[in-house]
Each structure stands twice: as C-alpha cells, then as structure tokens.
Amino acid sequence: MNCRICGATLPDGAMFCGECGSSTSATPESRRPLDPRPGDTYVIHRSDSGVLSVPITGAAPVVETESAPEPEPATPPGVGEAAPSARFVLTFTTGEVVSVRGTGLVGRRPLAEPGESFDHLVQIVDRGLSVSKTHLEFGEHDGGLWVADRFSANGTVVRRPGETGVRCEPGRRVLVPRGSRVEIGEQAFTVA
C-alpha cells in the first residue's frame, strides 16, 4: 500500500504516512485548500481618487461625480405614490463626490452580513488602513441622513456645523445634518 499524497510505501494496517504525516484515506483533492474567492465575477470601476460606489440593485457599478446636489422636484409626489428618498452627496477628502439614496455601507471593502441588503457599497482606498473594511452604515430617517459605526477599529466622529465632534457609539445611529463632516479613521467626508 502506498501513500496517495507522497507515494511512500506504507506497512499493512497503517493509519498515517510516516513520511508526510497524511492520513491513509487522504487524497490530493482532499488536501487542496478551498478557493476563498466568490463564484461570481464582475468588473468594478475604480476612480483615480480612490472611492467607488457599487449600487447593489443595478446591473453595473456606477460612480457619480458632481459638484453640487441636484435640486429636489418642486412638485409633491402624486396621489398613491410614495415620497422619493432624499439624495445626499458625500464629498470625500480624496476629492471624490458620491451621490447616494437609501442605505449603504462605507469602508475599504464593505460587505453586508448574511440577511442584510443595502442600496450602495461605497469603497474607499485607504493606504494607511485607518478605515475598517466595513467601517460605517448609513441610511435615511424622516428625510435626514444617519450613520452608525459598524464596530470599526478607529471609530467614527460626526462634526455637525457649529458643534464639537461626537464620537459614535458602535451600532447606534447618529443623525447627520447637511453640512456635517464625518471622520472615519484618517479619512472623512462631508454631507450635502
């Protein structure tokens, strides 16, 4: 009987190979490490400034760059229609401007937990690694924006206009009015 891993000759009744230490039932396929990459493949557009936005529901990733938020329509929604969600413009210290609606995650490589769904994943390239992979979550409440730290390593600080900074308690939502600055590690963004 020979070892199926290294080919060494094994005595009768051996449970392990004396050369490589493998079990006699081991095969080359059983010793191969699993591929950690996801099975789906798609192209992500990376901007020169290091921020990208990947809408979860869209077919292709989109990065919107603009200088000011678009004005909201002057007419109220029609009867039977739901009010549209507000659009927020996040201007990052990298110079990138991302327009978002609804919910999302921000980080170096944001990833939703099983059972969660978000409208946006906003990825920041942070060479100093001060921003966590999934640093914070954002969403809307009564037409305003809130952020919640996702138990990041370096925390999140919200600086509202005319006020001192407020360190976010992990997992707790903090309202962020327009004009505020949100600091995430060594990076930051303003909300318009």
KOLMARNU-727570 format. One line per 2 residues: for each residue x, y, z of N, C-alpha, C. Coordinates in Angstrom, 2 decimals. Atoms other than C-alpha are relative to their C-alpha. Last residue first. Layout:
N
X Y Z X Y Z X Y Z ~ ...
//
This chain:
192
0.76 -1.12 0.59 -24.59 67.90 1.35 -1.31 -0.52 -0.54 ~ 1.32 0.36 0.49 -22.67 65.59 3.69 -0.69 1.25 -0.52
1.02 -0.97 -0.40 -18.93 65.97 4.22 -1.30 -0.40 -0.67 ~ 0.85 -0.50 1.06 -16.47 63.07 4.11 -0.98 1.01 0.57
1.23 -0.68 -0.40 -13.50 61.95 6.16 -0.84 0.30 -1.23 ~ 0.79 -0.54 1.10 -10.33 59.84 6.06 -1.25 0.68 0.55
-0.73 -1.18 0.50 -7.70 59.22 8.79 -0.75 0.66 -1.18 ~ -1.45 0.21 -0.02 -10.08 56.88 10.64 0.70 1.27 -0.42
-0.13 1.46 -0.11 -13.63 57.68 9.61 1.49 -0.31 -0.11 ~ -1.39 0.46 0.03 -14.44 61.35 10.17 0.04 -1.50 0.25
-0.08 1.31 -0.65 -17.94 62.54 9.26 1.42 -0.51 -0.18 ~ -1.19 0.74 0.41 -18.26 66.26 8.49 0.03 -1.29 0.80
-0.81 0.67 -1.02 -21.66 67.92 8.70 1.20 -0.68 -0.63 ~ -1.06 -0.90 -0.43 -23.04 70.40 6.15 0.90 -0.61 1.06
-0.80 -0.47 1.13 -26.31 68.51 5.76 1.01 1.03 0.50 ~ 0.62 -1.01 0.86 -27.48 67.08 9.08 0.94 0.39 -1.14
-1.05 -0.82 0.60 -26.00 63.80 10.37 -0.67 1.03 -0.91 ~ 0.47 -0.84 1.10 -28.26 61.90 12.74 1.10 0.94 -0.46
-0.20 -1.41 -0.32 -26.40 59.29 14.82 -0.47 0.81 -1.21 ~ 0.17 -0.97 1.06 -27.43 55.62 14.80 0.15 1.44 0.50
1.05 -0.97 -0.30 -26.02 53.28 17.45 -0.04 1.07 -1.08 ~ 1.34 0.58 0.13 -24.11 50.12 16.46 -1.14 0.97 0.25
0.20 1.05 1.00 -20.76 51.37 17.73 -1.41 -0.58 0.04 ~ -0.02 1.27 -0.73 -21.11 54.55 19.81 -0.28 -1.10 -1.02
1.14 0.91 0.14 -20.33 57.44 17.51 0.21 -1.26 0.82 ~ -0.48 1.34 0.35 -17.82 60.01 18.75 -1.21 -0.93 0.00
0.68 1.03 -0.79 -19.45 63.46 18.65 0.52 -1.35 -0.46 ~ 0.15 1.35 0.52 -17.30 66.35 17.43 -0.69 -0.94 0.97
-1.20 0.82 -0.15 -17.90 69.88 18.66 -0.29 -1.40 -0.51 ~ -0.06 0.82 -1.22 -20.76 71.93 17.25 1.34 -0.73 0.06
0.06 -0.82 -1.21 -21.14 74.83 14.77 0.06 -0.78 1.30 ~ -0.37 -1.42 0.15 -21.96 72.57 11.80 -0.18 0.75 1.33
1.11 -0.78 0.56 -22.14 68.93 12.96 0.42 1.46 -0.10 ~ -0.16 -1.42 -0.35 -18.86 67.03 13.47 -1.10 0.77 -0.71
0.88 -0.88 0.76 -19.54 63.27 13.50 0.19 1.41 0.53 ~ 0.29 -1.26 -0.68 -16.67 61.02 14.67 -0.85 0.84 -0.93
0.61 -0.99 0.88 -16.36 57.35 13.66 -0.34 1.22 0.83 ~ 1.17 -0.78 -0.37 -14.17 54.72 15.27 -0.44 1.00 -1.05
-0.37 -1.37 -0.35 -10.60 53.54 14.69 -1.19 0.91 0.27 ~ -1.19 -0.05 -0.85 -11.13 49.75 14.75 0.30 1.42 0.47
-1.27 -0.20 0.70 -14.67 49.80 13.38 1.14 0.12 0.99 ~ -1.03 0.56 -0.88 -17.60 48.38 15.33 1.37 0.05 -0.68
0.16 1.46 0.03 -20.01 49.14 12.46 1.13 -0.68 0.77 ~ -1.30 0.67 0.04 -20.29 52.87 13.26 -0.23 -1.51 0.08
-0.23 0.87 -1.15 -23.80 54.11 12.53 1.34 -0.69 -0.20 ~ -1.12 0.94 0.14 -24.67 56.99 10.23 0.11 -0.81 1.28
-0.62 0.48 -1.24 -27.92 58.91 9.82 1.17 -0.89 -0.37 ~ -0.97 1.08 0.11 -29.21 61.05 6.95 0.49 -0.37 1.39
-1.37 -0.29 -0.44 -32.36 63.14 7.09 0.88 -1.22 -0.13 ~ -0.65 -0.92 0.93 -35.65 62.96 5.16 1.41 0.40 0.38
0.76 -1.26 0.09 -37.54 61.43 8.09 0.71 1.03 -0.87 ~ 1.08 -0.01 -0.97 -34.85 58.75 8.58 -0.65 1.37 -0.06
0.85 -1.17 -0.10 -32.36 57.78 5.88 -1.05 -0.17 1.08 ~ 1.37 0.17 0.45 -29.45 55.37 5.91 -0.77 1.29 0.19
0.80 -1.22 0.05 -25.75 54.97 6.57 -1.39 -0.33 -0.51 ~ 1.24 0.21 0.73 -23.52 52.14 7.75 -0.72 1.33 -0.04
1.26 -0.54 -0.50 -19.94 52.51 8.88 -1.14 -0.32 -0.94 ~ -0.20 -0.98 -1.07 -16.47 51.00 8.71 -1.31 0.53 0.56
1.36 -0.53 -0.03 -16.83 47.79 6.70 -0.04 0.94 1.19 ~ 0.58 0.56 1.22 -13.22 47.02 5.80 -1.45 0.43 -0.16
0.28 1.44 -0.08 -12.05 49.40 8.52 -0.61 -0.50 -1.31 ~ 1.41 0.28 0.22 -10.60 52.81 7.66 -0.19 -1.50 0.03
0.69 -0.57 -1.15 -7.18 53.52 9.19 -1.51 -0.21 -0.10 ~ 0.88 0.99 -0.64 -5.58 51.11 6.70 -0.66 0.53 1.27
-0.42 0.10 -1.40 -2.85 53.66 5.85 -0.81 -0.99 0.81 ~ -1.28 0.71 -0.07 -3.40 53.02 2.12 0.52 -0.15 1.42
-0.69 -0.63 -1.12 -7.05 53.98 2.39 1.30 -0.77 0.21 ~ -1.37 0.50 -0.02 -8.91 53.25 -0.85 0.75 0.78 1.07
-1.03 -1.03 -0.10 -12.54 53.94 -0.04 1.36 -0.68 0.00 ~ -1.33 0.50 -0.34 -15.41 51.69 -1.14 1.01 1.14 -0.05
-0.95 -1.05 0.36 -19.01 52.88 -1.05 1.37 -0.42 0.51 ~ -1.25 0.35 -0.67 -21.47 49.97 -1.15 1.00 1.04 -0.46
-1.33 -0.41 0.46 -24.93 51.25 -2.01 1.09 -0.67 0.84 ~ 0.09 -0.61 1.31 -28.61 50.22 -1.84 1.37 0.32 -0.58
-0.27 -1.43 0.05 -28.13 47.82 1.06 -0.12 0.49 -1.43 ~ -0.04 -0.51 1.37 -29.31 44.32 1.97 0.13 1.52 0.07
0.07 -1.45 0.14 -28.69 42.31 5.13 -0.03 0.37 -1.48 ~ 1.35 -0.48 -0.30 -29.56 38.61 5.55 -0.15 1.51 -0.11
1.07 0.82 0.56 -25.92 37.50 5.72 -1.37 0.51 0.47 ~ 0.13 1.25 -0.72 -23.72 40.47 6.71 -1.11 -0.84 -0.64
1.20 0.18 -0.83 -23.08 43.13 4.10 0.04 -1.36 0.69 ~ 0.69 1.25 0.27 -19.54 43.72 2.85 -1.17 -0.14 0.96
1.24 0.24 -0.75 -17.61 46.96 2.60 -0.72 -1.27 -0.46 ~ 0.59 1.08 0.80 -14.04 46.71 1.28 -1.31 -0.40 0.67
-1.02 0.39 0.97 -12.15 49.78 2.47 -0.51 -1.08 -0.93 ~ -1.19 0.62 -0.55 -15.30 51.11 4.12 1.02 -0.31 -1.08
-1.22 -0.70 0.41 -18.73 52.68 3.66 1.17 -0.71 0.65 ~ -1.16 0.25 -0.84 -22.03 50.77 3.76 1.19 0.75 -0.58
-1.27 0.45 0.56 -25.37 51.76 2.32 1.05 -0.24 1.05 ~ -0.93 0.54 -0.99 -28.98 52.77 2.71 1.31 -0.41 -0.65
0.32 1.23 -0.72 -31.38 54.97 0.77 1.06 -0.40 1.01 ~ 1.38 0.01 -0.51 -30.01 57.47 -1.70 -0.19 -1.29 0.78
0.64 1.22 -0.51 -26.40 58.25 -2.64 -1.44 0.28 0.41 ~ 1.40 -0.30 -0.26 -24.37 60.72 -4.71 -0.70 -1.30 0.42
0.89 1.13 0.26 -20.62 60.22 -4.46 -1.41 0.39 0.40 ~ 1.34 -0.37 -0.43 -18.06 63.05 -4.76 -0.93 -1.14 -0.40
1.10 0.67 0.69 -14.36 62.16 -4.93 -1.33 0.43 0.60 ~ 0.46 -0.84 1.10 -11.81 64.69 -3.72 -1.16 -0.61 -0.77
-0.77 0.38 1.18 -9.86 62.20 -1.55 -0.39 0.85 -1.21 ~ -1.26 -0.74 -0.06 -11.25 64.01 1.49 0.91 -0.35 -1.17
-1.08 0.61 -0.76 -14.64 62.61 0.48 1.26 0.85 -0.03 ~ -1.25 -0.51 0.58 -17.70 64.56 -0.62 1.14 -0.47 0.87
-1.11 0.21 -0.91 -20.90 62.61 0.13 1.28 0.42 -0.71 ~ -1.26 -0.02 0.71 -23.92 63.96 -1.74 1.11 -0.09 1.04
-1.09 -0.58 -0.78 -27.28 63.02 -0.31 1.28 -0.10 -0.81 ~ -1.31 0.29 0.57 -30.42 62.40 -2.33 1.02 0.74 0.85
-0.87 -1.15 0.22 -33.68 62.27 -0.42 1.32 -0.45 -0.61 ~ -0.99 -0.19 -1.05 -35.99 59.31 -0.83 0.91 1.15 -0.37
-1.33 0.50 0.36 -38.93 59.76 -3.14 0.97 0.24 1.15 ~ -0.92 -1.12 0.12 -42.34 60.16 -1.47 1.39 -0.53 -0.34
-0.80 -0.20 -1.20 -44.51 57.12 -2.18 0.94 1.18 -0.23 ~ -1.42 0.26 0.15 -47.09 57.43 -4.90 0.71 0.22 1.32
-0.27 1.43 0.08 -50.85 57.00 -4.32 1.47 -0.32 -0.20 ~ 0.82 0.79 -0.91 -51.62 60.64 -5.09 0.30 -1.47 -0.22
1.42 0.16 0.32 -48.77 62.32 -6.91 -0.71 -0.88 1.01 ~ 0.33 1.24 0.71 -45.47 63.27 -5.30 -1.50 -0.11 -0.22
0.08 1.16 -0.90 -45.08 66.93 -4.35 -0.35 -1.24 -0.80 ~ 1.36 0.52 -0.14 -43.98 69.38 -7.03 0.00 -1.19 0.93
0.83 -0.95 -0.74 -40.76 71.36 -6.55 -1.40 -0.54 0.22 ~ 1.11 -0.53 0.79 -38.50 68.45 -7.54 -0.91 0.87 0.86
1.14 0.90 -0.08 -35.37 68.17 -5.36 -1.14 0.58 -0.82 ~ 1.14 -0.49 -0.78 -32.39 70.17 -6.52 -1.12 -1.03 -0.02
1.08 -0.40 0.89 -29.39 68.15 -7.71 -1.16 0.49 0.84 ~ 1.14 0.89 0.06 -26.56 68.13 -5.20 -1.04 0.53 -0.98
1.02 -0.42 -0.95 -23.43 70.09 -6.11 -1.18 -0.95 -0.10 ~ -0.49 -1.08 -0.86 -20.11 69.42 -7.84 -1.02 0.44 1.02
0.68 -1.25 0.26 -20.83 66.04 -9.37 0.48 1.04 0.99 ~ -0.81 -1.11 -0.46 -19.25 62.64 -9.70 -0.71 1.27 -0.38
0.54 -1.29 0.39 -21.39 59.54 -9.91 0.89 1.08 0.58 ~ -0.62 -1.04 -0.83 -19.58 56.21 -9.84 -0.53 1.31 -0.51
0.09 -1.38 0.47 -21.70 53.36 -11.14 0.73 0.90 0.98 ~ -0.42 -0.98 -0.97 -21.26 49.59 -10.87 0.00 1.41 -0.60
-1.41 -0.34 0.11 -23.25 47.61 -13.42 0.36 1.04 1.05 ~ -0.71 1.04 0.73 -26.52 45.70 -13.23 1.49 0.29 -0.08
-0.29 -0.27 1.40 -28.01 47.84 -10.52 0.76 -1.13 -0.65 ~ 1.11 0.42 0.84 -29.58 46.57 -7.27 0.29 0.19 -1.48
0.28 1.43 -0.11 -26.39 46.61 -5.19 -1.05 -0.44 -1.01 ~ 1.39 0.21 -0.38 -25.21 50.03 -6.31 -0.33 -1.48 -0.05
0.56 1.14 0.72 -21.41 49.96 -6.26 -1.45 -0.15 0.42 ~ 1.33 0.30 -0.51 -19.83 53.27 -5.35 -0.58 -1.11 -0.84
0.92 0.51 0.98 -16.14 53.86 -5.78 -1.30 -0.34 0.68 ~ 1.33 0.29 -0.53 -13.65 56.00 -4.00 -0.83 -0.59 -1.11
0.04 1.09 -0.97 -9.87 56.01 -4.64 -1.35 -0.31 0.58 ~ -0.07 -0.54 -1.36 -9.16 59.34 -6.31 -0.20 -1.06 1.07
-1.36 -0.38 -0.36 -8.24 57.75 -9.64 0.10 0.47 1.44 ~ -0.35 -1.36 0.38 -11.63 56.04 -9.86 1.43 0.30 0.45
-0.73 -0.69 -1.05 -12.04 52.30 -9.79 0.36 1.39 -0.50 ~ -0.68 -1.21 0.46 -14.73 50.73 -11.96 0.66 0.67 1.18
0.26 -1.17 -0.84 -15.52 47.22 -10.73 0.79 1.16 -0.57 ~ -1.02 -1.03 0.11 -15.74 44.38 -13.25 -0.42 1.18 0.86
0.45 -1.20 0.68 -17.80 41.37 -12.27 1.11 1.04 0.04 ~ -1.07 -0.89 0.40 -17.18 37.77 -11.25 -0.61 1.20 -0.71
0.41 -0.95 1.03 -19.49 35.49 -9.33 1.12 0.98 -0.29 ~ 0.23 0.64 1.27 -18.02 32.45 -7.57 -0.42 0.95 -1.10
1.41 0.25 0.31 -16.55 34.36 -4.68 -0.15 -0.58 -1.39 ~ 0.61 -1.01 0.86 -12.84 33.88 -3.97 -1.47 -0.31 -0.25
0.81 -0.95 -0.76 -11.80 31.79 -0.96 -0.71 1.03 -0.86 ~ -0.19 -1.30 0.64 -10.68 28.80 -3.09 -0.89 1.01 0.71
1.17 -0.54 0.68 -10.60 25.81 -0.73 0.33 1.37 -0.59 ~ 0.75 -1.02 -0.74 -7.21 24.34 0.10 -1.16 0.53 -0.84
-0.04 -1.28 0.71 -6.22 21.11 -1.71 -0.81 1.04 0.79 ~ -1.05 -0.83 -0.59 -5.63 18.25 0.76 0.07 1.38 -0.64
0.40 -0.34 -1.36 -8.94 16.49 -0.04 1.01 0.90 0.69 ~ 1.15 -0.92 0.03 -8.17 16.62 -3.77 -0.43 0.42 1.40
-0.47 -1.34 0.39 -4.70 15.09 -3.28 -1.14 1.03 -0.04 ~ -0.26 -0.03 1.44 -6.34 12.23 -1.39 0.54 1.38 -0.34
-0.13 -1.30 0.65 -6.33 11.43 2.32 0.29 -0.16 -1.48 ~ 1.21 -0.25 0.80 -7.58 7.99 3.46 0.07 1.34 -0.73
0.00 0.91 1.14 -4.09 6.91 4.59 -1.24 0.19 -0.86 ~ 0.85 1.16 -0.27 -3.96 10.02 6.76 0.02 -0.89 -1.24
1.38 -0.02 0.49 -1.08 12.32 5.94 -0.73 -1.26 0.42 ~ 0.94 -0.15 -1.10 2.05 12.51 8.12 -1.46 0.02 -0.42
0.65 -1.32 0.09 4.38 13.17 5.17 -1.02 0.23 1.11 ~ -0.79 -1.01 0.71 6.96 10.36 5.58 -0.65 1.38 0.07
-1.16 -0.37 -0.82 5.45 8.03 8.22 0.85 1.08 -0.64 ~ -1.26 0.14 0.73 2.10 8.01 6.42 1.14 0.45 0.90
-0.64 -1.24 0.44 -0.85 7.60 8.78 1.29 -0.33 -0.73 ~ 1.05 -1.02 0.05 -3.35 4.82 9.56 0.55 1.33 -0.51
-0.42 -1.35 -0.38 -1.03 1.90 8.80 -1.18 0.96 -0.14 ~ 0.71 -0.48 -1.19 -2.70 -1.53 8.73 0.39 1.41 0.43
1.40 0.40 -0.09 -0.13 -3.04 6.30 -0.60 0.50 1.31 ~ 0.22 1.37 -0.49 3.09 -1.05 6.16 -1.49 -0.29 0.06
0.54 0.06 -1.36 3.20 2.07 3.94 -0.13 -1.45 0.44 ~ 0.54 1.32 -0.27 5.39 2.67 0.86 -0.41 -0.06 1.47
-0.84 0.88 -0.82 5.82 6.41 0.19 -0.71 -1.34 0.23 ~ -0.40 1.20 0.72 3.83 7.95 -2.70 0.87 -0.96 0.80
-1.43 -0.07 0.34 3.69 11.49 -1.24 0.51 -1.24 -0.72 ~ -0.49 -1.38 0.02 -0.09 12.12 -1.13 1.47 0.05 -0.45
0.54 -0.66 1.18 -1.70 8.78 -2.04 0.46 1.47 -0.10 ~ 0.64 -1.27 -0.38 0.56 6.95 0.41 -0.47 0.70 -1.27
-0.78 -1.23 0.11 1.35 3.46 -0.96 -0.83 1.21 0.45 ~ 0.85 -1.17 0.00 0.00 0.00 0.00 0.90 1.24 0.00
//
